[in-house]
């Protein structure tokens, strides 16, 4: 992947891939822009 995505783009891609594959899809935070991935990781909660 050459161009980092925003959070909304990542969510839309995960949703579309889940629909196409018929399975849950979890894309890595590394696919996000650097400024967003830092924030996401800082606010992340382990489930």
C-alpha positions as CSV (number, residue, x, y, z in Angstrom):
1,X,0.0,0.0,0.0
2,X,1.6,3.2,-1.1
3,X,-0.8,5.9,0.2
4,X,-1.8,5.8,3.9
5,X,-5.5,6.0,4.6
6,X,-7.6,8.0,6.9
7,X,-9.7,6.3,9.6
8,X,-13.0,6.5,7.6
9,X,-11.3,5.0,4.5
10,X,-9.9,2.2,6.6
11,X,-13.3,1.5,8.1
12,X,-15.0,1.5,4.7
13,X,-12.4,-0.8,3.3
14,X,-12.7,-3.3,6.2
15,X,-16.5,-3.2,5.8
16,X,-16.4,-3.8,2.0
17,X,-13.8,-6.6,2.3
18,X,-15.9,-8.3,5.1
19,X,-19.0,-8.1,2.8
20,X,-17.0,-9.6,-0.2
21,X,-15.3,-12.3,1.8
22,X,-18.2,-13.2,4.2
23,X,-15.8,-13.0,7.1
24,X,-14.5,-10.4,9.6
25,X,-11.6,-8.4,8.4
26,X,-9.2,-6.5,10.6
27,X,-6.7,-4.3,8.8
28,X,-3.5,-3.2,10.6
29,X,-3.2,0.3,12.1
30,X,-0.1,0.6,10.0
31,X,-2.4,1.3,7.0
32,X,-3.4,4.6,8.6
33,X,-1.6,7.9,8.2
34,X,1.2,8.3,10.7
35,X,-0.6,11.0,12.7
36,X,-3.7,8.9,13.0
37,X,-2.0,5.6,13.8
38,X,-0.2,7.3,16.7
39,X,-3.5,8.6,18.1
40,X,-5.3,5.3,17.6
41,X,-2.5,3.3,19.3
42,X,-2.5,5.8,22.2
43,X,-6.2,5.5,22.7
44,X,-6.5,1.8,22.1
45,X,-8.1,-0.5,24.6
46,X,-7.4,-4.2,24.8
47,X,-10.5,-6.3,24.6
